[in-house]
Amino acid sequence: MALPRARRRTLLSLLHATAEELRTEAGSRTGVERADVFRAVLRPPGRGRPPAQRTTGPVRNAAGGDVLDTVLLVRTRDPAVAAAQLRSSRINALQTRLEGTGASTLVFAGTNVRRIGDVGHDRQGIFLFNYFSAEDTEENLHAWQYTAGWFQQQTGLDNSTVLHPMGPAGGYSLINHCRWDHLHDVLPALILRPSFRRFVLRTFTEHRTAAHPVLYRLDG
């Protein structure tokens, strides 16, 4: 899944430079609250097959994997600020530089439509970005709500935010983001609990929703 190390370092360097600019300008004037960079560490069990009726698939990177290797997450005061940042010269320049490395990019603005609790980025941990693809967003939301309790009970999850793209997002319908302290807080449940496949993955299938989960750490 991961890009070659040299290219990945280049991508992370570009993301960090933009994140630092955004942090420097963060405040009431810009509406930017924070910017964080993540690097993928593991693709856990739980990847589902896209619904058969889908005609478009997730964007792919130059290494042949989904565009999940590195993430720059920018939190803003409201969706309007996020949309403005998406159109900004800074983000356009970043996208041009990233594509200049030969990597594909996925850039979108989203709004938080569901949550268990805020996801803390002030300390290291294991962060999930679960990229969902579904025929119908409402079905996707229902599947997430129905299975959220399993993660709370089986992994002690107490935080999660669900982002709904406000425009094209490479074929993804929703992105769920959450955090655990350690890898062992979540991974054993996904591997050893029969109810994960029997209940969670079955629920996604019944709601014509495919999950593309990737676990990350904060970079730097």
KEFI-613842 format. One record per residue (C-alpha): residue number from 1; residue in one letter; y negated, x, z negated. Coordinates in Angstrom, 1 decimal, always signed. Each point is the difference from the previous one (the first is absolute). Layout:
BEGIN
NODE resi resn v u w
NODE NUM A Y X Z
...
//
This chain:
BEGIN
NODE resi resn v u w
NODE 1 M +0.0 +0.0 +0.0
NODE 2 A -2.5 +2.7 -1.0
NODE 3 L -2.1 +1.8 +2.6
NODE 4 P +0.4 +3.8 +0.4
NODE 5 R -1.6 +1.8 -3.0
NODE 6 A -2.8 +1.6 +2.0
NODE 7 R -1.1 -3.2 +1.6
NODE 8 R +0.4 -1.9 -3.2
NODE 9 R -2.3 +2.5 -1.8
NODE 10 T -2.5 -0.4 +2.8
NODE 11 L +0.1 -3.8 -0.3
NODE 12 L -0.3 +0.1 -3.8
NODE 13 S -3.0 +2.4 +0.2
NODE 14 L -1.8 -2.3 +2.4
NODE 15 L +0.7 -3.0 -2.3
NODE 16 H -1.2 +1.9 -3.1
NODE 17 A -3.2 +1.0 +1.7
NODE 18 T -0.8 -3.6 +0.9
NODE 19 A +1.0 -1.2 -3.5
NODE 20 E -2.3 +2.5 -1.6
NODE 21 E -2.9 -1.2 +2.1
NODE 22 L +0.7 -3.6 -1.0
NODE 23 R +0.3 +0.9 -3.7
NODE 24 T -3.3 +1.9 +0.2
NODE 25 E -1.8 -3.1 +1.4
NODE 26 A +1.9 -2.5 -2.0
NODE 27 G -2.1 -2.5 -1.9
NODE 28 S -1.8 -3.3 +0.3
NODE 29 R -1.9 +1.1 +3.1
NODE 30 T +3.1 +0.6 +2.1
NODE 31 G +2.3 -2.4 -1.7
NODE 32 V +2.8 +2.6 -0.1
NODE 33 E +1.7 +0.2 -3.4
NODE 34 R +2.6 +2.8 +0.6
NODE 35 A +2.0 +1.9 +2.6
NODE 36 D +3.5 +1.4 -0.6
NODE 37 V +2.4 +2.0 +2.2
NODE 38 F +3.8 -0.4 -0.2
NODE 39 R +2.9 +2.0 +1.4
NODE 40 A +3.4 -1.5 +0.6
NODE 41 V +2.9 +1.3 -2.1
NODE 42 L +2.9 -2.4 +0.7
NODE 43 R +1.1 -3.0 +1.9
NODE 44 P +2.0 -2.1 -2.5
NODE 45 P +2.7 -2.6 +0.7
NODE 46 G -1.3 -3.4 +1.1
NODE 47 R -1.0 +0.5 +3.6
NODE 48 G +0.6 -3.2 +1.9
NODE 49 R +0.4 -0.9 +3.6
NODE 50 P -3.0 -1.6 +1.7
NODE 51 P +0.3 -3.6 +1.0
NODE 52 A +1.7 -0.4 +3.4
NODE 53 Q -3.0 -1.9 +1.4
NODE 54 R -2.5 +2.8 -0.6
NODE 55 T -1.2 +1.6 +3.2
NODE 56 T -2.0 +2.8 -1.5
NODE 57 G +1.2 +2.6 -2.4
NODE 58 P -1.7 +2.3 -2.5
NODE 59 V -2.1 +2.9 +1.4
NODE 60 R +2.0 +3.2 +0.2
NODE 61 N -1.1 +3.6 -0.6
NODE 62 A +0.6 +3.0 +2.2
NODE 63 A +3.1 +1.0 -2.0
NODE 64 G +1.6 -3.4 +0.9
NODE 65 G -0.4 -1.6 -3.4
NODE 66 D -2.2 -2.9 -1.2
NODE 67 V -3.5 +1.0 -0.8
NODE 68 L +0.6 +0.4 -3.7
NODE 69 D -0.2 +3.7 -0.7
NODE 70 T -3.5 +0.1 -1.4
NODE 71 V -2.4 -2.7 -1.3
NODE 72 L -3.7 -0.1 -0.7
NODE 73 L -0.7 -3.1 -2.1
NODE 74 V -3.7 -1.0 -0.4
NODE 75 R -0.8 -2.7 -2.5
NODE 76 T -3.3 -1.9 +0.6
NODE 77 R -2.0 -2.6 -1.9
NODE 78 D +1.0 -2.8 +2.4
NODE 79 P +1.6 -0.6 +3.4
NODE 80 A -3.3 +0.1 +1.9
NODE 81 V -0.6 +3.6 -1.2
NODE 82 A +3.6 +0.9 +1.1
NODE 83 A -0.7 -1.4 +3.4
NODE 84 A -3.3 +2.0 +0.3
NODE 85 Q +1.8 +3.2 -1.1
NODE 86 L +2.6 -0.6 +2.7
NODE 87 R -2.7 -0.1 +2.6
NODE 88 S -1.9 +3.0 -1.4
NODE 89 S -0.5 +3.2 +1.9
NODE 90 R +1.8 +1.9 -2.8
NODE 91 I +3.2 -1.9 +0.4
NODE 92 N -0.2 +0.1 +3.8
NODE 93 A -0.5 +3.8 -0.2
NODE 94 L +3.0 +0.3 -2.4
NODE 95 Q +2.2 -2.0 +2.3
NODE 96 T -1.0 +2.2 +3.0
NODE 97 R +0.8 +3.2 -1.9
NODE 98 L +3.3 -1.4 -1.2
NODE 99 E +1.1 -1.0 +3.5
NODE 100 G -1.1 +3.5 +1.1
NODE 101 T +2.8 +1.4 -2.0
NODE 102 G +2.5 -2.0 +2.0
NODE 103 A +0.7 -2.5 -2.7
NODE 104 S -0.3 -3.7 +0.5
NODE 105 T -2.3 -1.9 -2.4
NODE 106 L -0.1 -3.4 -1.6
NODE 107 V -3.5 -1.0 -1.2
NODE 108 F -0.7 -3.5 -1.4
NODE 109 A -2.0 -1.9 -2.6
NODE 110 G +1.7 -2.4 -2.3
NODE 111 T -0.7 -2.5 -2.8
NODE 112 N +1.9 -0.4 -3.2
NODE 113 V +1.8 -3.3 +0.1
NODE 114 R +2.5 +0.3 -2.8
NODE 115 R +0.3 +2.2 -3.1
NODE 116 I +2.0 +0.6 -3.2
NODE 117 G -2.6 +2.5 -1.3
NODE 118 D -2.2 +2.8 +1.2
NODE 119 V +1.7 +3.1 +1.2
NODE 120 G -1.2 +3.1 -1.9
NODE 121 H -0.9 +3.1 +2.0
NODE 122 D -1.4 +2.1 -2.8
NODE 123 R +3.3 +1.8 -0.7
NODE 124 Q +3.0 +1.1 +1.9
NODE 125 G +3.0 -2.3 +0.5
NODE 126 I +2.3 -1.5 +2.6
NODE 127 F -1.9 -2.3 +2.3
NODE 128 L +1.5 -2.5 +2.3
NODE 129 F -1.5 -1.2 +3.2
NODE 130 N +2.3 -2.7 +1.4
NODE 131 Y -0.9 -0.8 +3.6
NODE 132 F +1.2 -3.5 +0.8
NODE 133 S +0.6 -1.4 +3.5
NODE 134 A +0.5 -3.7 +0.2
NODE 135 E -0.3 -2.8 +2.5
NODE 136 D -2.1 -2.0 -2.4
NODE 137 T -2.3 +1.3 -2.6
NODE 138 E +0.4 -2.9 -2.3
NODE 139 E +3.8 +0.5 +0.0
NODE 140 N -0.7 +3.7 -0.8
NODE 141 L -2.2 -1.0 -2.9
NODE 142 H +2.6 -2.4 -1.3
NODE 143 A +2.7 +2.6 +0.2
NODE 144 W -2.1 +2.5 -1.9
NODE 145 Q -0.9 -2.5 -2.8
NODE 146 Y +3.6 -1.1 -0.3
NODE 147 T +1.3 +3.6 -0.4
NODE 148 A -2.8 +1.5 -2.1
NODE 149 G +1.6 -1.2 -3.2
NODE 150 W +3.1 +2.1 +0.8
NODE 151 F -2.0 +3.2 +0.1
NODE 152 Q -1.8 -0.9 -3.2
NODE 153 Q +3.3 -0.7 -1.8
NODE 154 Q +2.1 +2.8 +1.5
NODE 155 T -2.6 +2.8 +0.3
NODE 156 G -2.6 -0.8 -2.5
NODE 157 L -2.6 -0.5 +2.7
NODE 158 D -3.4 -1.2 -1.4
NODE 159 N -2.3 +0.6 +3.0
NODE 160 S +0.0 -0.9 +3.6
NODE 161 T -2.5 -1.0 +2.7
NODE 162 V +0.7 -1.6 +3.3
NODE 163 L -2.3 +0.8 +3.0
NODE 164 H -0.3 -2.3 +2.9
NODE 165 P -1.4 +1.8 +3.1
NODE 166 M -3.2 -1.6 +1.4
NODE 167 G +0.9 +1.1 +3.5
NODE 168 P +2.8 +1.7 +1.9
NODE 169 A +2.0 +2.3 -2.2
NODE 170 G +2.7 +1.5 +2.2
NODE 171 G +2.3 -3.1 -0.3
NODE 172 Y -0.1 -0.2 -3.8
NODE 173 S -0.7 -3.3 -1.6
NODE 174 L -0.6 +1.1 -3.7
NODE 175 I +0.0 +3.2 -1.9
NODE 176 N +1.0 +0.0 -3.7
NODE 177 H -1.2 +2.9 -2.2
NODE 178 C +1.2 +0.7 -3.5
NODE 179 R +0.7 +2.9 -2.4
NODE 180 W +2.6 +1.3 -2.5
NODE 181 D -0.2 +3.0 -2.3
NODE 182 H +3.2 +1.7 +1.3
NODE 183 L +2.4 -0.2 +2.8
NODE 184 H +2.8 -0.9 -2.4
NODE 185 D -1.9 -3.1 -1.0
NODE 186 V +0.6 -1.7 +3.3
NODE 187 L +2.6 +1.8 +2.1
NODE 188 P +3.2 -0.7 -2.1
NODE 189 A -0.7 -3.7 +0.2
NODE 190 L -0.2 +0.1 +3.8
NODE 191 I +3.2 +1.9 +0.3
NODE 192 L +2.2 -1.3 -2.9
NODE 193 R -1.0 -3.6 -0.6
NODE 194 P +2.1 -2.3 +2.3
NODE 195 S -2.7 -2.7 -0.5
NODE 196 F -2.4 +2.1 +2.1
NODE 197 R +1.9 -0.7 +3.2
NODE 198 R +1.4 -3.3 -1.1
NODE 199 F -3.3 -1.4 -1.1
NODE 200 V -3.0 +2.1 +1.2
NODE 201 L +1.1 +1.0 +3.5
NODE 202 R +1.7 -3.4 +0.6
NODE 203 T -3.3 -1.7 -0.9
NODE 204 F -1.9 +2.1 +2.5
NODE 205 T +2.6 -0.8 +2.7
NODE 206 E -0.2 -3.7 -0.7
NODE 207 H -3.8 +0.1 +0.4
NODE 208 R +0.3 +2.0 +3.2
NODE 209 T -1.7 +3.0 -1.6
NODE 210 A +0.9 +3.6 +0.4
NODE 211 A -1.1 +2.6 -2.6
NODE 212 H -0.8 +3.7 +0.8
NODE 213 P -0.4 +1.6 -3.4
NODE 214 V -1.2 +3.5 -0.6
NODE 215 L -0.6 +1.8 -3.3
NODE 216 Y -3.0 +2.4 -0.3
NODE 217 R -1.7 +2.3 -2.4
NODE 218 L -3.7 +0.6 -0.3
NODE 219 D -0.8 +3.1 +2.0
NODE 220 G -2.1 +2.7 -1.6
//
